[in-house]
């Protein structure tokens, strides 16, 4: 994984380690797309040193995960959907011709 950041004013694309927060003009890429990155003519690519192994989760990551689980568990249950009658479509307006589309009603 890598983060690609564009600096339009300098015609530069910077490819580096995965960013920890979002910034304008930055995009996270998988390893395959990071390796095959190309830029427009006249642009320069700066490839920053990438870590050899992904970073281990820290205390902040685990706390954020625990908070997300607590929030999801405390959310109210969604309302049950009620069964609806089959949709027959709108009633045709008077004077409207239906040439190629028809609504077929269930014979039962």
Secondary structure per residue as TSV (DSSP state, phi and psi in degrees):
chain	resnum	aa	ss	phi	psi
A	1	X	-	360.0	144.6
A	2	X	E	-150.8	162.6
A	3	X	E	-114.0	130.2
A	4	X	E	-104.5	127.5
A	5	X	E	-124.8	131.4
A	6	X	E	-98.4	136.6
A	7	X	E	-117.8	91.7
A	8	X	G	-60.3	-40.2
A	9	X	G	-61.6	-28.2
A	10	X	G	-107.6	4.8
A	11	X	T	50.1	50.1
A	12	X	E	-130.3	139.7
A	13	X	E	-115.1	129.8
A	14	X	E	-112.9	124.7
A	15	X	E	-114.5	119.0
A	16	X	E	-146.8	-168.6
A	17	X	S	-58.9	157.4
A	18	X	-	-57.0	127.7
A	19	X	-	-73.0	151.1
A	20	X	S	-91.8	-11.9
A	21	X	S	-147.8	157.7
A	22	X	-	-78.8	142.1
A	23	X	-	-133.7	154.7
A	24	X	T	-61.4	144.3
A	25	X	T	64.5	28.4
A	26	X	E	-125.8	143.1
A	27	X	E	-139.3	137.4
A	28	X	E	-85.3	135.6
A	29	X	E	-122.5	148.3
A	30	X	-	-75.0	169.7
A	31	X	H	-60.7	-40.7
A	32	X	H	-62.8	-45.3
A	33	X	H	-73.3	-30.5
A	34	X	H	-65.6	-38.8
A	35	X	H	-71.0	-33.5
A	36	X	T	-98.2	17.7
A	37	X	-	-62.2	132.4
A	38	X	-	-126.8	155.9
A	39	X	-	-126.0	165.8
A	40	X	-	-62.5	157.1
A	41	X	T	-57.1	138.3
A	42	X	T	89.8	-8.8
A	43	X	-	-92.7	156.1
A	44	X	E	-112.7	143.0
A	45	X	E	-109.7	125.0
A	46	X	E	-105.9	117.2
A	47	X	E	-104.0	109.5
A	48	X	-	-79.6	158.1
A	49	X	-	-62.0	131.4
A	50	X	-	-101.3	142.6
A	51	X	-	-66.9	147.1
A	52	X	S	-75.0	-23.7
A	53	X	S	-134.0	151.0
A	54	X	-	-65.8	148.0
A	55	X	-	-66.9	145.9
A	56	X	-	-77.7	148.1
A	57	X	-	-62.1	137.7
A	58	X	-	-100.5	-178.8
A	59	X	H	-60.9	-34.7
A	60	X	H	-66.4	-39.0
A	61	X	H	-64.0	-44.5
A	62	X	H	-67.0	-37.9
A	63	X	H	-65.6	-42.1
A	64	X	H	-62.6	-40.4
A	65	X	H	-64.8	-44.4
A	66	X	H	-62.6	-41.1
A	67	X	H	-64.8	-39.0
A	68	X	H	-65.2	-39.7
A	69	X	H	-66.3	-43.8
A	70	X	H	-60.7	-42.8
A	71	X	H	-63.8	-42.7
A	72	X	H	-66.7	-35.5
A	73	X	H	-72.2	-29.4
A	74	X	H	-91.3	-4.4
A	75	X	S	-69.9	143.0
A	76	X	-	-64.3	148.3
A	77	X	-	-68.0	141.8
A	78	X	-	-66.2	149.0
A	79	X	-	-66.3	145.1
A	80	X	-	-71.4	137.4
A	81	X	-	-80.0	141.6
A	82	X	-	-93.3	148.2
A	83	X	-	-69.7	137.1
A	84	X	-	-110.4	157.7
A	85	X	-	-69.9	150.2
A	86	X	-	-56.5	144.6
A	87	X	-	-78.2	121.1
A	88	X	-	-94.6	-6.3
A	89	X	-	87.7	167.9
A	90	X	-	-72.0	151.8
A	91	X	-	-70.6	135.4
A	92	X	-	-64.4	139.1
A	93	X	-	-71.3	150.0
A	94	X	T	-63.7	134.0
A	95	X	T	86.1	2.1
A	96	X	-	-90.3	128.9
A	97	X	-	-97.4	133.4
A	98	X	-	-108.4	101.2
A	99	X	S	-88.5	-49.4
A	100	X	S	-112.7	-11.4
A	101	X	-	-116.3	137.8
A	102	X	-	-134.8	148.6
A	103	X	-	-100.7	120.5
A	104	X	-	-99.9	127.2
A	105	X	-	-89.3	148.9
A	106	X	-	-67.7	126.1
A	107	X	-	-69.2	-14.8
A	108	X	-	-82.2	360.0
